[in-house]
Amino acid sequence: MLELQQVRAQYGKLKILQGVDLTVGEGEAVALLGRNGVGKTTTLRTIMGLMPCAGGSVRFDGAELTKLAAHKIPRHGIGYVSQGRGLFGHLTVTENLAIGLPGKPPADLEDHVYERFPRLKERARQKAGTLSGGEQQMLAIARCLVMRPKLLILDEPTEGIMPSLVADIRAEIARINGEGMSILLVEQNVKTALRLCSRIVIMEKGVIVHSGTAQDLRQNTEIIHRYLGLSL
């Protein structure tokens, strides 16, 4: 479904991605892990056309994305929840959900989104800027789901969120994947990544240095310690 081949990206003369190879299959959940500053977010931004691709190929469902304008990439079926969430704080929850939709919101908006996130239904007329961090994250995910993507990309979805809402967000991500949507997840919490994803990819200095199943990684904790400096 998603395939990156030898993808390179740089800020000025500073090379960030130095030949990234990465795939996400249909219905698969893949976690992209690594220490801070190794290029994880840059990888996601390059996929979405928010960072120019300096070389290599990004393909999704057979279509080459590297030459497309950023606003056209979601139309191919990719939803992206960035670290900043990208919400419009002065607009209501419902208005944020409708952004990007062609015309009037569909009649089943409530069933499709509010059933998943009852908190958002309770705050439908509330401005997004007044929501808690966890509620804003729910809204950012819900806004992608309205577009009915084939792949959902999430950059640190549980960062800075109170534990009571982290569990809800984690459960919803698992549910979304369980219904057949592919997931590409960047997550600092390794235990969350291992719980949600069947395959783990580790990045170091702008390249992929490990790819394997979550089960294998649980049994080979030396890799986690070597590349992430953590112990399970």
Secondary structure, 3 states (H helix, E strand, C coil): CEEEEEEEEEECCEEEEEEEEEEECCCCEEEEECCCCCCHHHHHHHHCCCCCCCEEEEEECCEECCCCCHHHHHHHCEEEECCCCCCCCCCEHHHHHHCCCCCCCCCCHHHHHHCCCHHHHHCCCCEHHHCCHHHHHHHHHHHHHHCCCCEEEEECCCCCCCHHHHHHHHHHHHHHHHCCCEEEEECCCHHHHHHHCCEEEEEECCEEEEEEEHHHHHHCHHHHHHHHCCCC
